[in-house]
Amino acid sequence: MQTLKNVHDPLGTAVAAGFVVLGIVLVYSSQSMSAMGSVFPITTSSAMAILGLVLIGRNVVLGMRGITPGSSATKEGGIEGGSNLRRILFVLAMGAWIALLPVLGFFVASCLAYFAIMIVSVHERMSVKEMALLVILGLAILGGFTLLMSEVLLIPMPRGLFF
């Protein structure tokens, strides 16, 4: 019981526990759906519950090691640090992504949002090699996600002007 008093991030752990419970409830609720209709809700709900458990485990282990939430934070990050301009630009990029989804289609709008968020969130200079890797990985992940959603899970994705 002493371990629970020294959890790394008690609020984050409580929220993660809520997501675990919500994921279990949603998986149970999806049982009444058709086999094909329940694939996506069960997959995402299960992932939410599993990742919540991972976060809880991480916070318990860090708490047992005596690591406090502020001990590894940098001046740039965290609640006290950071840039309000970057936060506003992030929200604007997300809003633009939502607005452009029906116009440009899922893949193109998501690529534009990915690059906008990447520009806003990078704090230090990157080499050309690092930038190229981020571009390639971003396009591969977005392309794979688009194919998974539209071809495997058969979720109708916004096509827009380009796709």
Contact map, one row per residue, 1 for C-alpha under 8 A:
1111100000000000000000000000000000000000000000000000000000000000000000000000000000000000000000000000000000000000000000000000000000000000000000000000000000000000000
1111110000000000000000000000000000000000000000000000000000000000000000000000000000000000000000000000000000000000000000000000000000000000000000000000000000000000000
1111111000000000000000000000000000000000000000000000000000010011000000000000000000000000000000000000000000000000000000000000000000000000000000000000000000000000000
1111111000000000000000000000000000000000000000000000000000010000000000000000000000000000000000000000000000000000000000000000000000000000000000000000000000000000000
1111111000000000000000000000000000000000000000000000000000000000000000000000000000000000000000000000000000000000000000000000000000000000000000000000000000000000000
0111111100000000000000000000000000000000000000000000000000010011010000000000000000000000000000000000000000000000000000000000000000000000000000000000000000000000000
0011111111001000000000000000000000000000000000000000000000111111000000000000000000000000000000000000000000000000000000000000000000000000000000000000000000000000000
0000011111000000000000000000000000000000000000000000000000111110011110000000000000000000000000000000000000000000000000000000000000000000000000000000000000000000000
0000001111111000000000000000000000000000000000000000000000100010000110000000000000000000000000000000000000000000000000000000000000000000000000000000000000000000000
0000001111111100000000000000000000000000000000000000000000000000000000000000000000000000000000000000000000000000000000000000000000000000000000000000000000000000000
0000000011111110000000000000000000000000000000000000000000000000000000000000000000000000000000000000000000000000000000000000000000000000000000000000000000000000000
0000000011111111000000000000000000000000000000000000000000000000000000000000000000000000000000000000000000000000000000000000000000000000000000000000000000000000000
0000001011111111100000000000000000000000000000000000001100100000000000000000000000000000000000000000000000000000000000000000000000000000000000000000000000000000000
0000000001111111110000000000000000000000000000000000000000000000000000000000000000000000000000000000000000000000000000000000000000000000000000000000000000000000000
0000000000111111111000000000000000000000000000000000000000000000000000000000000000000000000000000000000000000000000000000000000000000000000000000000000000000000000
0000000000011111111100000000000000000000000000000001101100000000000000000000000000000000000000000000000000000000000000000000000000000000000000000000000000000000000
0000000000001111111110000000000000000000000000000001100100000000000000000000000000000000000000000000000000000000000000000000000000000000000000000000000000000000000
0000000000000111111111000000000000000000000000000000000000000000000000000000000000000000000000000000000000000000000000000000000000000000000000000000000000000000000
0000000000000011111111100000000000000000000000011001000000000000000000000000000000000000000000000000000000000000000000000000000000000000000000000000000000000000000
0000000000000001111111110000000000000000000000011101100000000000000000000000000000000000000000000000000000000000000000000000000000000000000000000000000000000000000
0000000000000000111111111000000000000000000000001000000000000000000000000000000000000000000000000000000000000000000000000000000000000000000000000000000000000000000
0000000000000000011111111100000000000000000010001000000000000000000000000000000000000000000000000000000000000000000000000000000000000000000000000000000000000000000
0000000000000000001111111110000000000000000011111000000000000000000000000000000000000000000000000000000000000000000000000000000000000000000000000000000000000000000
0000000000000000000111111111000000000000000011001000000000000000000000000000000000000000000000000000000000000000000000000000000000000000000000000000000000000000000
0000000000000000000011111111100000000000000000000000000000000000000000000000000000000000000000000000000000000000000000000000000000000000000000000000000000000000000
0000000000000000000001111111110000000000110010000000000000000000000000000000000000000000000000000000000000000000000000000000000000000000000000000000000000000000000
0000000000000000000000111111111000000000110011000000000000000000000000000000000000000000000000000000000000000000000000000000000000000000000000000000000000000000000
0000000000000000000000011111111000000000000000000000000000000000000000000000000000000000000000000000000000000000000000000000000000000000000000000000000000000000000
0000000000000000000000001111111100000000000000000000000000000000000000000000000000000000000000000000000000000000000000000000000000000000000000000000000000000000000
0000000000000000000000000111111110000100110000000000000000000000000000000000000000000000000000000000000000000000000000000000000000000000000000000000000000000000000
0000000000000000000000000011111111000100000000000000000000000000000000000000000000000000000000000000000000000000000000000000000000000000000000000000000000000000000
0000000000000000000000000000111111000000000000000000000000000000000000000000000000000000000000000000000000000000000000000000000000000000000000000000000000000000000
0000000000000000000000000000011111101100000000000000000000000000000000000000000000000000000000000000000000000000000000000000000000000000000000000000000000000000000
0000000000000000000000000000001111111100000000000000000000000000000000000000000000000000000000000000000000000000000000000000000000000000000000000000000000000000000
0000000000000000000000000000000011111110000000000000000000000000000000000000000000000000000000000000000000000000000000000000000000000000000000000000000000000000000
0000000000000000000000000000000001111110000000000000000000000000000000000000000000000000000000000000000000000000000000000000000000000000000000000000000010000000000
0000000000000000000000000000000011111111100000000000000000000000000000000000000000000000000000000000000000000000000000000000000000000000000000000000000000000000000
0000000000000000000000000000011011111111110000000000000000000000000000000000000000000000000000000000000000000000000000000000000000000000000000000000000000000000000
0000000000000000000000000000000000111111111000000000000000000000000000000000000000000000000000000000000000000000000000000000000000000000000000000000000010000000000
0000000000000000000000000000000000001111111100000000000000000000000000000000000000000000000000000000000000000000000000000000000000000000000000000000000010000000000
0000000000000000000000000110010000001111111110000000000000000000000000000000000000000000000000000000000000000000000000000000000000000000000000000000000000000000000
0000000000000000000000000110010000000111111111000000000000000000000000000000000000000000000000000000000000000000000000000000000000000000000000000000000000000000000
0000000000000000000000000000000000000011111111100000000000000000000000000000000000000000000000000000000000000000000000000000000000000000000000000000000000000000000
0000000000000000000000000000000000000001111111110000000000000000000000000000000000000000000000000000000000000000000000000000000000000000000000000000000000000000000
0000000000000000000001110110000000000000111111111000000000000000000000000000000000000000000000000000000000000000000000000000000000000000000000000000000000000000000
0000000000000000000000110010000000000000011111111100000000000000000000000000000000000000000000000000000000000000000000000000000000000000000000000000000000000000000
0000000000000000000000100000000000000000001111111110000000000000000000000000000000000000000000000000000000000000000000000000000000000000000000000000000000000000000
0000000000000000001100100000000000000000000111111111000000000000000000000000000000000000000000000000000000000000000000000000000000000000000000000000000000000000000
0000000000000000001111110000000000000000000011111111100000000000000000000000000000000000000000000000000000000000000000000000000000000000000000000000000000000000000
0000000000000000000100000000000000000000000001111111110000000000000000000000000000000000000000000000000000000000000000000000000000000000000000000000000000000000000
0000000000000000000000000000000000000000000000111111111000000000000000000000000000000000000000000000000000000000000000000000000000000000000000000000000000000000000
0000000000000001101100000000000000000000000000011111111100000000000000000000000000000000000000000000000000000000000000000000000000000000000000000000000000000000000
0000000000000001100100000000000000000000000000001111111110000000000000000000000000000000000000000000000000000000000000000000000000000000000000000000000000000000000
0000000000000000000000000000000000000000000000000111111111000000000000000000000000000000000000000000000000000000000000000000000000000000000000000000000000000000000
0000000000001001000000000000000000000000000000000011111111100000000000000000000000000000000000000000000000000000000000000000000000000000000000000000000000000000000
0000000000001001100000000000000000000000000000000001111111110000000000000000000000000000000000000000000000000000000000000000000000000000000000000000000000000000000
0000000000000000000000000000000000000000000000000000111111111000000000000000000000000000000000000000000000000000000000000000000000000000000000000000000000000000000
0000000000000000000000000000000000000000000000000000011111111100000000000000000000000000000000000000000000000000000000000000000000000000000000000000000000000000000
0000001110001000000000000000000000000000000000000000001111111110000000000000000000000000000000000000000000000000000000000000000000000000000000000000000000000000000
0011011100000000000000000000000000000000000000000000000111111111000000000000000000000000000000000000000000000000000000000000000000000000000000000000000000000000000
0000001100000000000000000000000000000000000000000000000011111111100000000000000000000000000000000000000000000000000000000000000000000000000000000000000000000000000
0000001100000000000000000000000000000000000000000000000001111111111100000000000000000000000000000000000000000000000000000000000000000000000000000000000000000000000
0010011110000000000000000000000000000000000000000000000000111111111100000000000000000000000000000000000000000000000000000000000000000000000000000000000000000000000
0010011000000000000000000000000000000000000000000000000000011111111000000000000000000000000000000000000000000000000000000000000000000000000000000000000000000000000
0000000000000000000000000000000000000000000000000000000000001111111000000000000000000000000000000000000000000000000000000000000000000000000000000000000000000000000
0000010100000000000000000000000000000000000000000000000000000111111100000000000000000000000000000000000000000000000000000000000000000000000000000000000000000000000
0000000100000000000000000000000000000000000000000000000000000111111110100000000000000000000000000000000000000000000000000000000000000000000000000000000000000000000
0000000110000000000000000000000000000000000000000000000000000110011111110000000000000000000000000000000000000000000000000000000000000000000000000000000000000000000
0000000110000000000000000000000000000000000000000000000000000000001111111000000000000000000000000000000000000000000000000000000000000000000000000000000000000000000
0000000000000000000000000000000000000000000000000000000000000000000111111000000000000000000000000000000000000000000000000000000000000000000000000000000000000000000
0000000000000000000000000000000000000000000000000000000000000000001111111000000000000000000000000000000000000000000000000000000000000000000000000000000000000000000
0000000000000000000000000000000000000000000000000000000000000000000111111100000000000000000000000000000000000000000000000000000000000000000000000000000000000000000
0000000000000000000000000000000000000000000000000000000000000000000011111110110000000000000000000000000000000000000000000000000000000000000000000000000000000000000
0000000000000000000000000000000000000000000000000000000000000000000000011111110000000000000000000000000000000000000000000000000000000000000000000000000000000000000
0000000000000000000000000000000000000000000000000000000000000000000000001111110111000000000000000000000000000000000000000000000000000000000000000000000000000000000
0000000000000000000000000000000000000000000000000000000000000000000000000111110011100000000000000000000000000000000000000000000000000000000000000000000000000000000
0000000000000000000000000000000000000000000000000000000000000000000000001111111111000000000000000000000000000000000000000000000000000000000000000000000000000000000
0000000000000000000000000000000000000000000000000000000000000000000000001111111111000000000000000000000000000000000000000000000000000000000000000000000000000000000
0000000000000000000000000000000000000000000000000000000000000000000000000000111111000000000000000000000000000000000000000000000000000000000000000000000000000000000
0000000000000000000000000000000000000000000000000000000000000000000000000010111111000000000000000000000000000000000000000000000000000000000000000000000000000000000
0000000000000000000000000000000000000000000000000000000000000000000000000011111111100000000000000000000000000000000000000000000000000000000000000000000000000000000
0000000000000000000000000000000000000000000000000000000000000000000000000011111111110100000000000000000000000000000000000000000000000000000000000000000000000000000
0000000000000000000000000000000000000000000000000000000000000000000000000001000011111110000000000000000000000000000000000000000000000000000000000000000000000000000
0000000000000000000000000000000000000000000000000000000000000000000000000000000001111111000000000000000000000000000000000000000000000000000000000000000000000000000
0000000000000000000000000000000000000000000000000000000000000000000000000000000000111111100000000000000000000000000000000000000000000000000000000000000000000000000
0000000000000000000000000000000000000000000000000000000000000000000000000000000001111111110000000000000000000000000000011000000000000000000000000000000000000000000
0000000000000000000000000000000000000000000000000000000000000000000000000000000000111111111000000000000000000000000000000000000000000000000000000000000000000000000
0000000000000000000000000000000000000000000000000000000000000000000000000000000000011111111100000000000000000000000000000000000000000000000000000000000000000000000
0000000000000000000000000000000000000000000000000000000000000000000000000000000000001111111110000000000000000000000000010000000000000000000000000000000000000000000
0000000000000000000000000000000000000000000000000000000000000000000000000000000000000111111111000000000000000000000010011000000000000000000000000000000000000000000
0000000000000000000000000000000000000000000000000000000000000000000000000000000000000011111111100000000000000000000000000000000000000000000000000000000000000000000
0000000000000000000000000000000000000000000000000000000000000000000000000000000000000001111111110000000000000000000000000000000000000000000000000000000000000000000
0000000000000000000000000000000000000000000000000000000000000000000000000000000000000000111111111000000000000000100110000000000000000000000000000000000000000000000
0000000000000000000000000000000000000000000000000000000000000000000000000000000000000000011111111100000000000000100000000000000000000000000000000000000000000000000
0000000000000000000000000000000000000000000000000000000000000000000000000000000000000000001111111110000000000000000000000000000000000000000000000000000000000000000
0000000000000000000000000000000000000000000000000000000000000000000000000000000000000000000111111111000000000000100000000000000000000000000000000000000000000000000
0000000000000000000000000000000000000000000000000000000000000000000000000000000000000000000011111111100000001101100000000000000000000000000000000000000000000000000
0000000000000000000000000000000000000000000000000000000000000000000000000000000000000000000001111111100000000000000000000000000000000000000000000000000000000000000
0000000000000000000000000000000000000000000000000000000000000000000000000000000000000000000000111111111000000000000000000000000000000000000000000000000000000000000
0000000000000000000000000000000000000000000000000000000000000000000000000000000000000000000000011111111110001000000000000000000000000000000000000000000000000000000
0000000000000000000000000000000000000000000000000000000000000000000000000000000000000000000000001111111111001100000000000000000000000000000000000000000000000101000
0000000000000000000000000000000000000000000000000000000000000000000000000000000000000000000000000011111111000000000000000000000000000000000000000000000000000111000
0000000000000000000000000000000000000000000000000000000000000000000000000000000000000000000000000011111110000000000000000000000000000000000000000000000000000011100
0000000000000000000000000000000000000000000000000000000000000000000000000000000000000000000000000001111111011000000000000000000000000000000000000000000000000011111
0000000000000000000000000000000000000000000000000000000000000000000000000000000000000000000000000001111111111000000000000000000000000000000000000000000000001111111
0000000000000000000000000000000000000000000000000000000000000000000000000000000000000000000000000000110111111100000000000000000000000000000000000100000000001111000
0000000000000000000000000000000000000000000000000000000000000000000000000000000000000000000000000000000011111110000000000000000000000000000001100100000000000000001
0000000000000000000000000000000000000000000000000000000000000000000000000000000000000000000000000000000111111111000000000000000000000000000000000000000000000000010
0000000000000000000000000000000000000000000000000000000000000000000000000000000000000000000000001001100111111111100000000000000000000000000000000000000000000000000
0000000000000000000000000000000000000000000000000000000000000000000000000000000000000000000000001000100001111111110000000000000000000000000001000000000000000000000
0000000000000000000000000000000000000000000000000000000000000000000000000000000000000000000000000000000000111111111000000000000000000000011001000000000000000000000
0000000000000000000000000000000000000000000000000000000000000000000000000000000000000000000000001000000000011111111100000000000000000000000000000000000000000000000
0000000000000000000000000000000000000000000000000000000000000000000000000000000000000000000011011000000000001111111110000000000000000000000000000000000000000000000
0000000000000000000000000000000000000000000000000000000000000000000000000000000000000000000000000000000000000111111111000000000000000000010000000000000000000000000
0000000000000000000000000000000000000000000000000000000000000000000000000000000000000000000000000000000000000011111111100000000000000000000000000000000000000000000
0000000000000000000000000000000000000000000000000000000000000000000000000000000000000000000010000000000000000001111111110000000000000000000000000000000000000000000
0000000000000000000000000000000000000000000000000000000000000000000000000000000000000000010010000000000000000000111111111000000000000000000000000000000000000000000
0000000000000000000000000000000000000000000000000000000000000000000000000000000000000000000000000000000000000000011111111100000000000000000000000000000000000000000
0000000000000000000000000000000000000000000000000000000000000000000000000000000000000000000000000000000000000000001111111100000000000000000000000000000000000000000
0000000000000000000000000000000000000000000000000000000000000000000000000000000000000100110000000000000000000000000111111100000000000000000000000000000000000000000
0000000000000000000000000000000000000000000000000000000000000000000000000000000000000100010000000000000000000000000011111110000000000000000000000000000000000000000
0000000000000000000000000000000000000000000000000000000000000000000000000000000000000000000000000000000000000000000001111111100000000000000000000000000000000000000
0000000000000000000000000000000000000000000000000000000000000000000000000000000000000000000000000000000000000000000000001111100000000000000000000000000000000000000
0000000000000000000000000000000000000000000000000000000000000000000000000000000000000000000000000000000000000000000000000111110000000000000000000000000000000000000
0000000000000000000000000000000000000000000000000000000000000000000000000000000000000000000000000000000000000000000000000111111000000000000000000000000000000000000
0000000000000000000000000000000000000000000000000000000000000000000000000000000000000000000000000000000000000000000000000001111111100000000000000000000000000000000
0000000000000000000000000000000000000000000000000000000000000000000000000000000000000000000000000000000000000000000000000000111111100000000000000000000000000000000
0000000000000000000000000000000000000000000000000000000000000000000000000000000000000000000000000000000000000000000000000000011111110000000000000000000000000000000
0000000000000000000000000000000000000000000000000000000000000000000000000000000000000000000000000000000000000000000000000000011111111000000000000000000000000000000
0000000000000000000000000000000000000000000000000000000000000000000000000000000000000000000000000000000000000000000000000000011111111100000000000000000000000000000
0000000000000000000000000000000000000000000000000000000000000000000000000000000000000000000000000000000000000000000000000000011111111110000000000000000000000000000
0000000000000000000000000000000000000000000000000000000000000000000000000000000000000000000000000000000000000000000000000000000111111111000000000000000000000000000
0000000000000000000000000000000000000000000000000000000000000000000000000000000000000000000000000000000000000000000000000000000011111111100000000000000000000000000
0000000000000000000000000000000000000000000000000000000000000000000000000000000000000000000000000000000000000000000000000000000001111111110000000000000000000000000
0000000000000000000000000000000000000000000000000000000000000000000000000000000000000000000000000000000000000000000000000000000000111111111000000000000000000000000
0000000000000000000000000000000000000000000000000000000000000000000000000000000000000000000000000000000000000000000000000000000000011111111100000000000000000000000
0000000000000000000000000000000000000000000000000000000000000000000000000000000000000000000000000000000000000000000000000000000000001111111110000000000000000000000
0000000000000000000000000000000000000000000000000000000000000000000000000000000000000000000000000000000000000010010000000000000000000111111111000000000000000000000
0000000000000000000000000000000000000000000000000000000000000000000000000000000000000000000000000000000000000010000000000000000000000011111111100000000000000000000
0000000000000000000000000000000000000000000000000000000000000000000000000000000000000000000000000000000000000000000000000000000000000001111111110000000000000000000
0000000000000000000000000000000000000000000000000000000000000000000000000000000000000000000000000000000000000000000000000000000000000000111111111000000000000000000
0000000000000000000000000000000000000000000000000000000000000000000000000000000000000000000000000000000000100110000000000000000000000000011111111100000000000000000
0000000000000000000000000000000000000000000000000000000000000000000000000000000000000000000000000000000000100000000000000000000000000000001111111110000000000000000
0000000000000000000000000000000000000000000000000000000000000000000000000000000000000000000000000000000000000000000000000000000000000000000111111111000000000000000
0000000000000000000000000000000000000000000000000000000000000000000000000000000000000000000000000000000000000000000000000000000000000000000011111111100000000000000
0000000000000000000000000000000000000000000000000000000000000000000000000000000000000000000000000000000001100000000000000000000000000000000001111111110000001000000
0000000000000000000000000000000000000000000000000000000000000000000000000000000000000000000000000000000000000000000000000000000000000000000000111111111100000000000
0000000000000000000000000000000000000000000000000000000000000000000000000000000000000000000000000000000000000000000000000000000000000000000000011111111110000000000
0000000000000000000000000000000000000000000000000000000000000000000000000000000000000000000000000000000000000000000000000000000000000000000000001111111111111000000
0000000000000000000000000000000000000000000000000000000000000000000000000000000000000000000000000000000000000000000000000000000000000000000000000111111111111000000
0000000000000000000000000000000000000000000000000000000000000000000000000000000000000000000000000000000000000000000000000000000000000000000000000011111111100000000
0000000000000000000000000000000000000000000000000000000000000000000000000000000000000000000000000000000000000000000000000000000000000000000000000011111111000000000
0000000000000000000000000000000000010011000000000000000000000000000000000000000000000000000000000000000000000000000000000000000000000000000000000001111111100000000
0000000000000000000000000000000000000000000000000000000000000000000000000000000000000000000000000000000000000000000000000000000000000000000000000000111111110000000
0000000000000000000000000000000000000000000000000000000000000000000000000000000000000000000000000000000000000000000000000000000000000000000000000000111011111000000
0000000000000000000000000000000000000000000000000000000000000000000000000000000000000000000000000000000000000000000000000000000000000000000000000000110001111100000
0000000000000000000000000000000000000000000000000000000000000000000000000000000000000000000000000000000011000000000000000000000000000000000000000100110000111110000
0000000000000000000000000000000000000000000000000000000000000000000000000000000000000000000000000000110011000000000000000000000000000000000000000000000000011111000
0000000000000000000000000000000000000000000000000000000000000000000000000000000000000000000000000000011111000000000000000000000000000000000000000000000000001111111
0000000000000000000000000000000000000000000000000000000000000000000000000000000000000000000000000000111111000000000000000000000000000000000000000000000000000111111
0000000000000000000000000000000000000000000000000000000000000000000000000000000000000000000000000000001110000000000000000000000000000000000000000000000000000011111
0000000000000000000000000000000000000000000000000000000000000000000000000000000000000000000000000000000110010000000000000000000000000000000000000000000000000011111
0000000000000000000000000000000000000000000000000000000000000000000000000000000000000000000000000000000110100000000000000000000000000000000000000000000000000011111
